Amino acid sequence: MKFVSLKSRGGDYLVVTSNIAWLRTDENDQTKVGIVGSNPLLVSGSIDEVAAAILAG
């Protein structure tokens, strides 16, 4: 199981990468991360920055 740390303004998330379904740009340089079977997470950073963090894992 591969985890990735995603930064948020309210705290950090440790997410299983295989559970990430989609990324969507949100306001104020934030990104929504869709999680399989759960609500999306709002994380800090542009969609490109978040995608790079996920791929770098």
PDBQT receptor file of N, H, CA, C and O in Angstrom, charges set to zero:
ATOM      1  N   MET A   1       0.841  -1.160   0.000  1.00  0.00    +0.000 N 
ATOM      2  CA  MET A   1       0.000   0.000   0.000  1.00  0.00    +0.000 C 
ATOM      3  C   MET A   1       0.896   1.236   0.000  1.00  0.00    +0.000 C 
ATOM      4  O   MET A   1       1.795   1.350   0.833  1.00  0.00    +0.000 OA
ATOM      5  N   LYS A   2       0.658   2.153  -0.922  1.00  0.00    +0.000 N 
ATOM      6  H   LYS A   2      -0.073   2.060  -1.598  1.00  0.00    +0.000 HD
ATOM      7  CA  LYS A   2       1.485   3.345  -1.057  1.00  0.00    +0.000 C 
ATOM      8  C   LYS A   2       0.701   4.563  -0.552  1.00  0.00    +0.000 C 
ATOM      9  O   LYS A   2      -0.432   4.799  -0.972  1.00  0.00    +0.000 OA
ATOM     10  N   PHE A   3       1.314   5.330   0.348  1.00  0.00    +0.000 N 
ATOM     11  H   PHE A   3       2.235   5.139   0.690  1.00  0.00    +0.000 HD
ATOM     12  CA  PHE A   3       0.698   6.518   0.922  1.00  0.00    +0.000 C 
ATOM     13  C   PHE A   3       1.361   7.770   0.375  1.00  0.00    +0.000 C 
ATOM     14  O   PHE A   3       2.526   7.748  -0.022  1.00  0.00    +0.000 OA
ATOM     15  N   VAL A   4       0.599   8.874   0.359  1.00  0.00    +0.000 N 
ATOM     16  H   VAL A   4      -0.347   8.892   0.681  1.00  0.00    +0.000 HD
ATOM     17  CA  VAL A   4       1.141  10.173  -0.001  1.00  0.00    +0.000 C 
ATOM     18  C   VAL A   4       0.627  11.187   1.020  1.00  0.00    +0.000 C 
ATOM     19  O   VAL A   4      -0.533  11.136   1.429  1.00  0.00    +0.000 OA
ATOM     20  N   SER A   5       1.493  12.100   1.423  1.00  0.00    +0.000 N 
ATOM     21  H   SER A   5       2.435  12.142   1.091  1.00  0.00    +0.000 HD
ATOM     22  CA  SER A   5       1.117  13.158   2.354  1.00  0.00    +0.000 C 
ATOM     23  C   SER A   5       0.653  14.371   1.557  1.00  0.00    +0.000 C 
ATOM     24  O   SER A   5       1.384  14.878   0.706  1.00  0.00    +0.000 OA
ATOM     25  N   LEU A   6      -0.566  14.834   1.834  1.00  0.00    +0.000 N 
ATOM     26  H   LEU A   6      -1.160  14.422   2.525  1.00  0.00    +0.000 HD
ATOM     27  CA  LEU A   6      -1.124  16.008   1.167  1.00  0.00    +0.000 C 
ATOM     28  C   LEU A   6      -1.369  17.096   2.201  1.00  0.00    +0.000 C 
ATOM     29  O   LEU A   6      -1.989  16.845   3.235  1.00  0.00    +0.000 OA
ATOM     30  N   LYS A   7      -0.891  18.289   1.932  1.00  0.00    +0.000 N 
ATOM     31  H   LYS A   7      -0.388  18.492   1.092  1.00  0.00    +0.000 HD
ATOM     32  CA  LYS A   7      -1.000  19.411   2.864  1.00  0.00    +0.000 C 
ATOM     33  C   LYS A   7      -2.351  20.097   2.719  1.00  0.00    +0.000 C 
ATOM     34  O   LYS A   7      -2.867  20.240   1.611  1.00  0.00    +0.000 OA
ATOM     35  N   SER A   8      -2.916  20.518   3.838  1.00  0.00    +0.000 N 
ATOM     36  H   SER A   8      -2.496  20.402   4.738  1.00  0.00    +0.000 HD
ATOM     37  CA  SER A   8      -4.179  21.237   3.851  1.00  0.00    +0.000 C 
ATOM     38  C   SER A   8      -4.048  22.411   4.812  1.00  0.00    +0.000 C 
ATOM     39  O   SER A   8      -3.182  22.407   5.687  1.00  0.00    +0.000 OA
ATOM     40  N   ARG A   9      -4.892  23.400   4.654  1.00  0.00    +0.000 N 
ATOM     41  H   ARG A   9      -5.596  23.403   3.943  1.00  0.00    +0.000 HD
ATOM     42  CA  ARG A   9      -4.831  24.550   5.553  1.00  0.00    +0.000 C 
ATOM     43  C   ARG A   9      -5.322  24.199   6.948  1.00  0.00    +0.000 C 
ATOM     44  O   ARG A   9      -4.964  24.869   7.916  1.00  0.00    +0.000 OA
ATOM     45  N   GLY A  10      -6.146  23.148   7.064  1.00  0.00    +0.000 N 
ATOM     46  H   GLY A  10      -6.437  22.604   6.277  1.00  0.00    +0.000 HD
ATOM     47  CA  GLY A  10      -6.666  22.737   8.362  1.00  0.00    +0.000 C 
ATOM     48  C   GLY A  10      -5.891  21.601   8.990  1.00  0.00    +0.000 C 
ATOM     49  O   GLY A  10      -6.164  21.231  10.132  1.00  0.00    +0.000 OA
ATOM     50  N   GLY A  11      -4.941  21.041   8.284  1.00  0.00    +0.000 N 
ATOM     51  H   GLY A  11      -4.719  21.342   7.356  1.00  0.00    +0.000 HD
ATOM     52  CA  GLY A  11      -4.165  19.895   8.760  1.00  0.00    +0.000 C 
ATOM     53  C   GLY A  11      -3.704  19.090   7.567  1.00  0.00    +0.000 C 
ATOM     54  O   GLY A  11      -4.092  19.380   6.436  1.00  0.00    +0.000 OA
ATOM     55  N   ASP A  12      -2.891  18.094   7.800  1.00  0.00    +0.000 N 
ATOM     56  H   ASP A  12      -2.576  17.859   8.719  1.00  0.00    +0.000 HD
ATOM     57  CA  ASP A  12      -2.357  17.292   6.709  1.00  0.00    +0.000 C 
ATOM     58  C   ASP A  12      -3.104  15.959   6.609  1.00  0.00    +0.000 C 
ATOM     59  O   ASP A  12      -3.655  15.466   7.594  1.00  0.00    +0.000 OA
ATOM     60  N   TYR A  13      -3.111  15.386   5.399  1.00  0.00    +0.000 N 
ATOM     61  H   TYR A  13      -2.663  15.786   4.599  1.00  0.00    +0.000 HD
ATOM     62  CA  TYR A  13      -3.745  14.098   5.142  1.00  0.00    +0.000 C 
ATOM     63  C   TYR A  13      -2.684  13.104   4.694  1.00  0.00    +0.000 C 
ATOM     64  O   TYR A  13      -1.748  13.463   3.980  1.00  0.00    +0.000 OA
ATOM     65  N   LEU A  14      -2.833  11.876   5.109  1.00  0.00    +0.000 N 
ATOM     66  H   LEU A  14      -3.594  11.584   5.689  1.00  0.00    +0.000 HD
ATOM     67  CA  LEU A  14      -2.024  10.773   4.611  1.00  0.00    +0.000 C 
ATOM     68  C   LEU A  14      -2.998   9.867   3.866  1.00  0.00    +0.000 C 
ATOM     69  O   LEU A  14      -3.850   9.228   4.483  1.00  0.00    +0.000 OA
ATOM     70  N   VAL A  15      -2.871   9.812   2.533  1.00  0.00    +0.000 N 
ATOM     71  H   VAL A  15      -2.179  10.331   2.032  1.00  0.00    +0.000 HD
ATOM     72  CA  VAL A  15      -3.867   9.183   1.668  1.00  0.00    +0.000 C 
ATOM     73  C   VAL A  15      -3.250   7.988   0.938  1.00  0.00    +0.000 C 
ATOM     74  O   VAL A  15      -2.109   8.051   0.479  1.00  0.00    +0.000 OA
ATOM     75  N   VAL A  16      -4.008   6.913   0.837  1.00  0.00    +0.000 N 
ATOM     76  H   VAL A  16      -4.934   6.862   1.210  1.00  0.00    +0.000 HD
ATOM     77  CA  VAL A  16      -3.597   5.761   0.041  1.00  0.00    +0.000 C 
ATOM     78  C   VAL A  16      -3.753   6.154  -1.426  1.00  0.00    +0.000 C 
ATOM     79  O   VAL A  16      -4.850   6.512  -1.854  1.00  0.00    +0.000 OA
ATOM     80  N   THR A  17      -2.680   6.093  -2.192  1.00  0.00    +0.000 N 
ATOM     81  H   THR A  17      -1.789   5.802  -1.844  1.00  0.00    +0.000 HD
ATOM     82  CA  THR A  17      -2.706   6.590  -3.574  1.00  0.00    +0.000 C 
ATOM     83  C   THR A  17      -3.675   5.828  -4.457  1.00  0.00    +0.000 C 
ATOM     84  O   THR A  17      -4.239   6.416  -5.379  1.00  0.00    +0.000 OA
ATOM     85  N   SER A  18      -3.888   4.558  -4.216  1.00  0.00    +0.000 N 
ATOM     86  H   SER A  18      -3.430   4.080  -3.466  1.00  0.00    +0.000 HD
ATOM     87  CA  SER A  18      -4.809   3.794  -5.057  1.00  0.00    +0.000 C 
ATOM     88  C   SER A  18      -6.264   4.169  -4.820  1.00  0.00    +0.000 C 
ATOM     89  O   SER A  18      -7.132   3.763  -5.593  1.00  0.00    +0.000 OA
ATOM     90  N   ASN A  19      -6.555   4.939  -3.763  1.00  0.00    +0.000 N 
ATOM     91  H   ASN A  19      -5.850   5.269  -3.136  1.00  0.00    +0.000 HD
ATOM     92  CA  ASN A  19      -7.921   5.391  -3.482  1.00  0.00    +0.000 C 
ATOM     93  C   ASN A  19      -8.227   6.756  -4.092  1.00  0.00    +0.000 C 
ATOM     94  O   ASN A  19      -9.350   7.244  -3.963  1.00  0.00    +0.000 OA
ATOM     95  N   ILE A  20      -7.259   7.378  -4.751  1.00  0.00    +0.000 N 
ATOM     96  H   ILE A  20      -6.347   6.982  -4.857  1.00  0.00    +0.000 HD
ATOM     97  CA  ILE A  20      -7.494   8.688  -5.365  1.00  0.00    +0.000 C 
ATOM     98  C   ILE A  20      -8.145   8.478  -6.724  1.00  0.00    +0.000 C 
ATOM     99  O   ILE A  20      -7.599   7.789  -7.586  1.00  0.00    +0.000 OA
ATOM    100  N   ALA A  21      -9.327   9.082  -6.909  1.00  0.00    +0.000 N 
ATOM    101  H   ALA A  21      -9.771   9.642  -6.209  1.00  0.00    +0.000 HD
ATOM    102  CA  ALA A  21     -10.099   8.891  -8.135  1.00  0.00    +0.000 C 
ATOM    103  C   ALA A  21      -9.941  10.044  -9.108  1.00  0.00    +0.000 C 
ATOM    104  O   ALA A  21      -9.883   9.820 -10.317  1.00  0.00    +0.000 OA
ATOM    105  N   TRP A  22      -9.868  11.296  -8.604  1.00  0.00    +0.000 N 
ATOM    106  H   TRP A  22      -9.915  11.478  -7.622  1.00  0.00    +0.000 HD
ATOM    107  CA  TRP A  22      -9.800  12.451  -9.496  1.00  0.00    +0.000 C 
ATOM    108  C   TRP A  22      -9.234  13.657  -8.752  1.00  0.00    +0.000 C 
ATOM    109  O   TRP A  22      -9.172  13.682  -7.523  1.00  0.00    +0.000 OA
ATOM    110  N   LEU A  23      -8.821  14.657  -9.536  1.00  0.00    +0.000 N 
ATOM    111  H   LEU A  23      -8.872  14.637 -10.534  1.00  0.00    +0.000 HD
ATOM    112  CA  LEU A  23      -8.361  15.947  -9.012  1.00  0.00    +0.000 C 
ATOM    113  C   LEU A  23      -9.171  17.045  -9.691  1.00  0.00    +0.000 C 
ATOM    114  O   LEU A  23      -9.478  16.951 -10.879  1.00  0.00    +0.000 OA
ATOM    115  N   ARG A  24      -9.512  18.074  -8.945  1.00  0.00    +0.000 N 
ATOM    116  H   ARG A  24      -9.263  18.151  -7.980  1.00  0.00    +0.000 HD
ATOM    117  CA  ARG A  24     -10.260  19.191  -9.513  1.00  0.00    +0.000 C 
ATOM    118  C   ARG A  24      -9.739  20.505  -8.920  1.00  0.00    +0.000 C 
ATOM    119  O   ARG A  24      -9.587  20.627  -7.704  1.00  0.00    +0.000 OA
ATOM    120  N   THR A  25      -9.472  21.468  -9.776  1.00  0.00    +0.000 N 
ATOM    121  H   THR A  25      -9.596  21.368 -10.764  1.00  0.00    +0.000 HD
ATOM    122  CA  THR A  25      -9.024  22.783  -9.321  1.00  0.00    +0.000 C 
ATOM    123  C   THR A  25     -10.132  23.452  -8.522  1.00  0.00    +0.000 C 
ATOM    124  O   THR A  25     -11.298  23.402  -8.913  1.00  0.00    +0.000 OA
ATOM    125  N   ASP A  26      -9.777  24.075  -7.413  1.00  0.00    +0.000 N 
ATOM    126  H   ASP A  26      -8.829  24.116  -7.096  1.00  0.00    +0.000 HD
ATOM    127  CA  ASP A  26     -10.718  24.804  -6.581  1.00  0.00    +0.000 C 
ATOM    128  C   ASP A  26     -10.196  26.220  -6.404  1.00  0.00    +0.000 C 
ATOM    129  O   ASP A  26      -9.144  26.562  -6.943  1.00  0.00    +0.000 OA
ATOM    130  N   GLU A  27     -10.905  27.035  -5.666  1.00  0.00    +0.000 N 
ATOM    131  H   GLU A  27     -11.760  26.757  -5.228  1.00  0.00    +0.000 HD
ATOM    132  CA  GLU A  27     -10.515  28.440  -5.514  1.00  0.00    +0.000 C 
ATOM    133  C   GLU A  27      -9.348  28.595  -4.534  1.00  0.00    +0.000 C 
ATOM    134  O   GLU A  27      -9.027  27.677  -3.780  1.00  0.00    +0.000 OA
ATOM    135  N   ASN A  28      -8.730  29.761  -4.560  1.00  0.00    +0.000 N 
ATOM    136  H   ASN A  28      -8.992  30.507  -5.173  1.00  0.00    +0.000 HD
ATOM    137  CA  ASN A  28      -7.637  30.129  -3.656  1.00  0.00    +0.000 C 
ATOM    138  C   ASN A  28      -6.450  29.172  -3.717  1.00  0.00    +0.000 C 
ATOM    139  O   ASN A  28      -5.894  28.804  -2.682  1.00  0.00    +0.000 OA
ATOM    140  N   ASP A  29      -6.062  28.768  -4.930  1.00  0.00    +0.000 N 
ATOM    141  H   ASP A  29      -6.514  29.067  -5.770  1.00  0.00    +0.000 HD
ATOM    142  CA  ASP A  29      -4.913  27.885  -5.143  1.00  0.00    +0.000 C 
ATOM    143  C   ASP A  29      -5.018  26.608  -4.310  1.00  0.00    +0.000 C 
ATOM    144  O   ASP A  29      -4.054  26.187  -3.670  1.00  0.00    +0.000 OA
ATOM    145  N   GLN A  30      -6.202  26.001  -4.328  1.00  0.00    +0.000 N 
ATOM    146  H   GLN A  30      -6.985  26.343  -4.848  1.00  0.00    +0.000 HD
ATOM    147  CA  GLN A  30      -6.431  24.735  -3.650  1.00  0.00    +0.000 C 
ATOM    148  C   GLN A  30      -6.942  23.716  -4.669  1.00  0.00    +0.000 C 
ATOM    149  O   GLN A  30      -7.372  24.081  -5.763  1.00  0.00    +0.000 OA
ATOM    150  N   THR A  31      -6.892  22.457  -4.304  1.00  0.00    +0.000 N 
ATOM    151  H   THR A  31      -6.542  22.161  -3.415  1.00  0.00    +0.000 HD
ATOM    152  CA  THR A  31      -7.325  21.379  -5.185  1.00  0.00    +0.000 C 
ATOM    153  C   THR A  31      -8.204  20.422  -4.405  1.00  0.00    +0.000 C 
ATOM    154  O   THR A  31      -7.910  20.105  -3.253  1.00  0.00    +0.000 OA
ATOM    155  N   LYS A  32      -9.286  19.957  -5.027  1.00  0.00    +0.000 N 
ATOM    156  H   LYS A  32      -9.524  20.215  -5.964  1.00  0.00    +0.000 HD
ATOM    157  CA  LYS A  32     -10.117  18.921  -4.435  1.00  0.00    +0.000 C 
ATOM    158  C   LYS A  32      -9.615  17.573  -4.945  1.00  0.00    +0.000 C 
ATOM    159  O   LYS A  32      -9.386  17.389  -6.141  1.00  0.00    +0.000 OA
ATOM    160  N   VAL A  33      -9.450  16.637  -4.014  1.00  0.00    +0.000 N 
ATOM    161  H   VAL A  33      -9.636  16.786  -3.043  1.00  0.00    +0.000 HD
ATOM    162  CA  VAL A  33      -8.976  15.300  -4.336  1.00  0.00    +0.000 C 
ATOM    163  C   VAL A  33     -10.122  14.332  -4.067  1.00  0.00    +0.000 C 
ATOM    164  O   VAL A  33     -10.555  14.168  -2.926  1.00  0.00    +0.000 OA
ATOM    165  N   GLY A  34     -10.609  13.691  -5.130  1.00  0.00    +0.000 N 
ATOM    166  H   GLY A  34     -10.257  13.823  -6.057  1.00  0.00    +0.000 HD
ATOM    167  CA  GLY A  34     -11.689  12.724  -4.989  1.00  0.00    +0.000 C 
ATOM    168  C   GLY A  34     -11.165  11.407  -4.463  1.00  0.00    +0.000 C 
ATOM    169  O   GLY A  34     -10.191  10.859  -4.977  1.00  0.00    +0.000 OA
ATOM    170  N   ILE A  35     -11.825  10.902  -3.426  1.00  0.00    +0.000 N 
ATOM    171  H   ILE A  35     -12.617  11.347  -3.007  1.00  0.00    +0.000 HD
ATOM    172  CA  ILE A  35     -11.426   9.653  -2.786  1.00  0.00    +0.000 C 
ATOM    173  C   ILE A  35     -12.520   8.615  -3.038  1.00  0.00    +0.000 C 
ATOM    174  O   ILE A  35     -13.703   8.904  -2.852  1.00  0.00    +0.000 OA
ATOM    175  N   VAL A  36     -12.138   7.425  -3.454  1.00  0.00    +0.000 N 
ATOM    176  H   VAL A  36     -11.178   7.190  -3.605  1.00  0.00    +0.000 HD
ATOM    177  CA  VAL A  36     -13.088   6.348  -3.714  1.00  0.00    +0.000 C 
ATOM    178  C   VAL A  36     -13.849   6.030  -2.424  1.00  0.00    +0.000 C 
ATOM    179  O   VAL A  36     -13.240   5.745  -1.393  1.00  0.00    +0.000 OA
ATOM    180  N   GLY A  37     -15.186   6.082  -2.486  1.00  0.00    +0.000 N 
ATOM    181  H   GLY A  37     -15.681   6.314  -3.324  1.00  0.00    +0.000 HD
ATOM    182  CA  GLY A  37     -16.021   5.736  -1.347  1.00  0.00    +0.000 C 
ATOM    183  C   GLY A  37     -16.059   6.753  -0.238  1.00  0.00    +0.000 C 
ATOM    184  O   GLY A  37     -16.473   6.427   0.874  1.00  0.00    +0.000 OA
ATOM    185  N   SER A  38     -15.638   7.992  -0.502  1.00  0.00    +0.000 N 
ATOM    186  H   SER A  38     -15.302   8.257  -1.406  1.00  0.00    +0.000 HD
ATOM    187  CA  SER A  38     -15.603   9.017   0.537  1.00  0.00    +0.000 C 
ATOM    188  C   SER A  38     -15.840  10.392  -0.077  1.00  0.00    +0.000 C 
ATOM    189  O   SER A  38     -15.983  10.526  -1.292  1.00  0.00    +0.000 OA
ATOM    190  N   ASN A  39     -15.878  11.395   0.766  1.00  0.00    +0.000 N 
ATOM    191  H   ASN A  39     -15.762  11.286   1.753  1.00  0.00    +0.000 HD
ATOM    192  CA  ASN A  39     -16.004  12.770   0.314  1.00  0.00    +0.000 C 
ATOM    193  C   ASN A  39     -14.660  13.285  -0.178  1.00  0.00    +0.000 C 
ATOM    194  O   ASN A  39     -13.619  12.808   0.273  1.00  0.00    +0.000 OA
ATOM    195  N   PRO A  40     -14.660  14.257  -1.102  1.00  0.00    +0.000 N 
ATOM    196  CA  PRO A  40     -13.386  14.816  -1.572  1.00  0.00    +0.000 C 
ATOM    197  C   PRO A  40     -12.661  15.587  -0.469  1.00  0.00    +0.000 C 
ATOM    198  O   PRO A  40     -13.283  16.140   0.438  1.00  0.00    +0.000 OA
ATOM    199  N   LEU A  41     -11.346  15.609  -0.570  1.00  0.00    +0.000 N 
ATOM    200  H   LEU A  41     -10.841  15.160  -1.308  1.00  0.00    +0.000 HD
ATOM    201  CA  LEU A  41     -10.510  16.372   0.355  1.00  0.00    +0.000 C 
ATOM    202  C   LEU A  41     -10.103  17.674  -0.306  1.00  0.00    +0.000 C 
ATOM    203  O   LEU A  41      -9.802  17.693  -1.499  1.00  0.00    +0.000 OA
ATOM    204  N   LEU A  42     -10.087  18.755   0.445  1.00  0.00    +0.000 N 
ATOM    205  H   LEU A  42     -10.332  18.739   1.415  1.00  0.00    +0.000 HD
ATOM    206  CA  LEU A  42      -9.617  20.040  -0.050  1.00  0.00    +0.000 C 
ATOM    207  C   LEU A  42      -8.191  20.227   0.454  1.00  0.00    +0.000 C 
ATOM    208  O   LEU A  42      -7.960  20.329   1.659  1.00  0.00    +0.000 OA
ATOM    209  N   VAL A  43      -7.234  20.273  -0.476  1.00  0.00    +0.000 N 
ATOM    210  H   VAL A  43      -7.422  20.190  -1.455  1.00  0.00    +0.000 HD
ATOM    211  CA  VAL A  43      -5.824  20.371  -0.101  1.00  0.00    +0.000 C 
ATOM    212  C   VAL A  43      -5.198  21.622  -0.704  1.00  0.00    +0.000 C 
ATOM    213  O   VAL A  43      -5.723  22.190  -1.661  1.00  0.00    +0.000 OA
ATOM    214  N   SER A  44      -4.085  22.042  -0.141  1.00  0.00    +0.000 N 
ATOM    215  H   SER A  44      -3.658  21.580   0.637  1.00  0.00    +0.000 HD
ATOM    216  CA  SER A  44      -3.371  23.228  -0.618  1.00  0.00    +0.000 C 
ATOM    217  C   SER A  44      -2.544  22.898  -1.843  1.00  0.00    +0.000 C 
ATOM    218  O   SER A  44      -2.019  21.793  -1.972  1.00  0.00    +0.000 OA
ATOM    219  N   GLY A  45      -2.430  23.868  -2.745  1.00  0.00    +0.000 N 
ATOM    220  H   GLY A  45      -2.856  24.766  -2.641  1.00  0.00    +0.000 HD
ATOM    221  CA  GLY A  45      -1.595  23.707  -3.925  1.00  0.00    +0.000 C 
ATOM    222  C   GLY A  45      -2.411  23.587  -5.193  1.00  0.00    +0.000 C 
ATOM    223  O   GLY A  45      -3.581  23.204  -5.175  1.00  0.00    +0.000 OA
ATOM    224  N   SER A  46      -1.763  23.925  -6.295  1.00  0.00    +0.000 N 
ATOM    225  H   SER A  46      -0.813  24.236  -6.310  1.00  0.00    +0.000 HD
ATOM    226  CA  SER A  46      -2.420  23.823  -7.594  1.00  0.00    +0.000 C 
ATOM    227  C   SER A  46      -2.590  22.358  -7.970  1.00  0.00    +0.000 C 
ATOM    228  O   SER A  46      -1.996  21.473  -7.354  1.00  0.00    +0.000 OA
ATOM    229  N   ILE A  47      -3.396  22.117  -8.975  1.00  0.00    +0.000 N 
ATOM    230  H   ILE A  47      -3.879  22.836  -9.475  1.00  0.00    +0.000 HD
ATOM    231  CA  ILE A  47      -3.622  20.742  -9.430  1.00  0.00    +0.000 C 
ATOM    232  C   ILE A  47      -2.311  20.100  -9.904  1.00  0.00    +0.000 C 
ATOM    233  O   ILE A  47      -2.104  18.902  -9.713  1.00  0.00    +0.000 OA
ATOM    234  N   ASP A  48      -1.430  20.891 -10.518  1.00  0.00    +0.000 N 
ATOM    235  H   ASP A  48      -1.598  21.864 -10.674  1.00  0.00    +0.000 HD
ATOM    236  CA  ASP A  48      -0.131  20.375 -10.977  1.00  0.00    +0.000 C 
ATOM    237  C   ASP A  48       0.758  19.987  -9.798  1.00  0.00    +0.000 C 
ATOM    238  O   ASP A  48       1.425  18.953  -9.836  1.00  0.00    +0.000 OA
ATOM    239  N   GLU A  49       0.769  20.805  -8.766  1.00  0.00    +0.000 N 
ATOM    240  H   GLU A  49       0.227  21.645  -8.735  1.00  0.00    +0.000 HD
ATOM    241  CA  GLU A  49       1.584  20.514  -7.579  1.00  0.00    +0.000 C 
ATOM    242  C   GLU A  49       1.087  19.260  -6.859  1.00  0.00    +0.000 C 
ATOM    243  O   GLU A  49       1.884  18.429  -6.421  1.00  0.00    +0.000 OA
ATOM    244  N   VAL A  50      -0.229  19.134  -6.741  1.00  0.00    +0.000 N 
ATOM    245  H   VAL A  50      -0.876  19.809  -7.096  1.00  0.00    +0.000 HD
ATOM    246  CA  VAL A  50      -0.805  17.972  -6.067  1.00  0.00    +0.000 C 
ATOM    247  C   VAL A  50      -0.544  16.705  -6.888  1.00  0.00    +0.000 C 
ATOM    248  O   VAL A  50      -0.179  15.667  -6.336  1.00  0.00    +0.000 OA
ATOM    249  N   ALA A  51      -0.732  16.797  -8.195  1.00  0.00    +0.000 N 
ATOM    250  H   ALA A  51      -1.029  17.640  -8.643  1.00  0.00    +0.000 HD
ATOM    251  CA  ALA A  51      -0.475  15.643  -9.064  1.00  0.00    +0.000 C 
ATOM    252  C   ALA A  51       0.986  15.211  -8.976  1.00  0.00    +0.000 C 
ATOM    253  O   ALA A  51       1.276  14.015  -8.941  1.00  0.00    +0.000 OA
ATOM    254  N   ALA A  52       1.905  16.168  -8.939  1.00  0.00    +0.000 N 
ATOM    255  H   ALA A  52       1.670  17.139  -8.968  1.00  0.00    +0.000 HD
ATOM    256  CA  ALA A  52       3.330  15.839  -8.834  1.00  0.00    +0.000 C 
ATOM    257  C   ALA A  52       3.627  15.155  -7.495  1.00  0.00    +0.000 C 
ATOM    258  O   ALA A  52       4.418  14.213  -7.439  1.00  0.00    +0.000 OA
ATOM    259  N   ALA A  53       2.993  15.630  -6.421  1.00  0.00    +0.000 N 
ATOM    260  H   ALA A  53       2.350  16.395  -6.466  1.00  0.00    +0.000 HD
ATOM    261  CA  ALA A  53       3.203  15.006  -5.111  1.00  0.00    +0.000 C 
ATOM    262  C   ALA A  53       2.679  13.571  -5.099  1.00  0.00    +0.000 C 
ATOM    263  O   ALA A  53       3.292  12.684  -4.505  1.00  0.00    +0.000 OA
ATOM    264  N   ILE A  54       1.549  13.353  -5.754  1.00  0.00    +0.000 N 
ATOM    265  H   ILE A  54       1.051  14.074  -6.236  1.00  0.00    +0.000 HD
ATOM    266  CA  ILE A  54       0.974  12.005  -5.798  1.00  0.00    +0.000 C 
ATOM    267  C   ILE A  54       1.861  11.072  -6.612  1.00  0.00    +0.000 C 
ATOM    268  O   ILE A  54       2.120   9.940  -6.204  1.00  0.00    +0.000 OA
ATOM    269  N   LEU A  55       2.324  11.546  -7.755  1.00  0.00    +0.000 N 
ATOM    270  H   LEU A  55       2.113  12.466  -8.086  1.00  0.00    +0.000 HD
ATOM    271  CA  LEU A  55       3.175  10.711  -8.608  1.00  0.00    +0.000 C 
ATOM    272  C   LEU A  55       4.530  10.439  -7.977  1.00  0.00    +0.000 C 
ATOM    273  O   LEU A  55       5.094   9.360  -8.155  1.00  0.00    +0.000 OA
ATOM    274  N   ALA A  56       5.061  11.423  -7.233  1.00  0.00    +0.000 N 
ATOM    275  H   ALA A  56       4.602  12.300  -7.088  1.00  0.00    +0.000 HD
ATOM    276  CA  ALA A  56       6.353  11.236  -6.567  1.00  0.00    +0.000 C 
ATOM    277  C   ALA A  56       6.206  10.281  -5.384  1.00  0.00    +0.000 C 
ATOM    278  O   ALA A  56       7.121   9.531  -5.045  1.00  0.00    +0.000 OA
ATOM    279  N   GLY A  57       5.014  10.335  -4.762  1.00  0.00    +0.000 N 
ATOM    280  H   GLY A  57       4.271  10.944  -5.037  1.00  0.00    +0.000 HD
ATOM    281  CA  GLY A  57       4.635   9.433  -3.677  1.00  0.00    +0.000 C 
ATOM    282  C   GLY A  57       5.674   9.242  -2.640  1.00  0.00    +0.000 C 
ATOM    283  O   GLY A  57       5.460   8.502  -1.680  1.00  0.00    +0.000 OA
TER     284      GLY A  57
